[in-house]
Amino acid sequence: MSDFVYHDDSEVWLTEITSNHYEEALSRVDLLLGRTEEDANGCWVRGTVKRPKTRFRGRQVAAARFVYCVVNREVLSERVVIRHRCHNELCCRPEHLQTGSAADNKRDDWEYYGLL
């Protein structure tokens, strides 16, 4: 019996970041969050129309995902999504972010829009 465990590209990259480049990643999070403004709902957003992204160590990733993983020092697979408690996909405020499945995320939308 093999002890082989599959890790997707996201897990491999995040493991490298948290193991070998964590302080640099924290600095990038500070820079990214420093460029946000708080809106009327308490969300930290940048002046973008689409979901903000950031590039770090050769990979472009959604800013909210990067912030969540670095702040929580958590390695997530590509199957895990970052959900916004505030229902604002432009938000990067760590307290507004949580993990879940794609089904959880869809259920959040349905509840938010009164479809459940």
C-alpha positions in Angstrom: 0.0 0.0 0.0 1.3 3.4 -1.0 1.3 6.6 1.1 1.1 8.7 -2.0 -1.0 11.9 -1.5 -2.0 14.0 -4.4 -1.4 17.7 -4.1 -2.8 20.0 -6.8 -0.8 23.0 -8.2 -2.4 25.3 -5.7 -1.3 23.2 -2.7 2.2 22.8 -4.0 2.5 26.6 -4.6 1.0 27.5 -1.2 3.2 25.0 0.7 6.2 26.6 -0.9 5.0 30.1 0.0 4.1 29.3 3.6 7.3 27.3 4.1 9.9 29.4 2.4 8.5 32.9 1.6 6.0 33.6 4.4 7.4 37.0 5.5 7.6 38.2 1.9 4.0 37.0 1.4 2.9 38.9 4.5 4.5 42.0 3.1 2.6 41.5 -0.1 -0.7 41.2 1.8 0.1 44.4 3.8 0.8 46.2 0.5 -2.4 44.8 -1.1 -4.6 45.7 1.8 -2.9 49.1 2.1 -4.2 49.9 -1.4 -7.9 49.2 -0.4 -10.5 51.6 0.8 -13.3 50.7 3.2 -16.8 51.0 1.6 -20.1 51.7 3.4 -20.5 48.0 4.2 -17.1 47.7 5.9 -15.6 45.9 2.9 -12.0 46.6 1.9 -12.0 47.1 -1.9 -9.8 48.5 -4.6 -11.1 50.6 -7.6 -11.6 47.5 -9.8 -14.6 46.4 -11.7 -13.6 42.7 -11.7 -12.5 40.6 -8.8 -9.0 41.8 -7.9 -6.0 39.6 -8.5 -2.4 39.7 -7.4 0.8 38.1 -8.7 3.3 36.5 -6.4 6.2 34.2 -7.0 5.2 33.4 -10.6 1.5 32.9 -10.1 -1.5 35.1 -10.5 -4.2 34.4 -7.9 -7.4 36.0 -6.7 -6.4 38.7 -4.1 -9.0 37.4 -1.6 -7.7 33.9 -1.9 -4.1 35.1 -1.4 -5.0 37.2 1.6 -7.0 34.4 3.2 -4.3 31.8 2.7 -1.4 34.0 3.9 -3.2 35.6 6.9 -4.4 32.2 8.1 -1.3 30.4 6.9 -3.5 27.8 5.3 -2.7 25.6 2.3 -5.9 25.1 0.2 -6.5 22.9 -2.7 -8.1 24.3 -5.9 -11.4 22.6 -4.9 -11.7 24.9 -1.9 -13.3 28.2 -2.6 -13.0 31.5 -0.7 -16.5 32.7 0.3 -17.3 36.3 1.1 -19.5 36.7 4.2 -20.2 40.2 2.9 -21.3 38.8 -0.5 -18.9 41.3 -2.2 -16.5 39.5 -4.5 -14.4 42.6 -4.7 -13.7 42.6 -0.9 -10.3 41.5 0.5 -11.0 42.1 4.2 -9.7 39.0 6.0 -12.6 39.0 8.5 -15.1 38.8 5.6 -13.5 35.7 4.1 -14.1 32.0 4.8 -13.5 28.7 3.1 -16.0 26.3 1.7 -17.1 24.3 -1.3 -18.5 25.5 -4.6 -21.9 24.2 -3.3 -21.5 26.2 -0.1 -20.8 29.3 -2.2 -23.8 28.8 -4.4 -26.0 28.2 -1.4 -24.7 31.5 0.1 -25.9 33.3 -3.1 -29.3 31.6 -3.0 -29.8 32.6 0.7 -28.5 36.2 0.1 -30.9 36.7 -2.9 -33.8 35.0 -1.0 -34.0 32.0 -3.3 -34.0 29.5 -0.4 
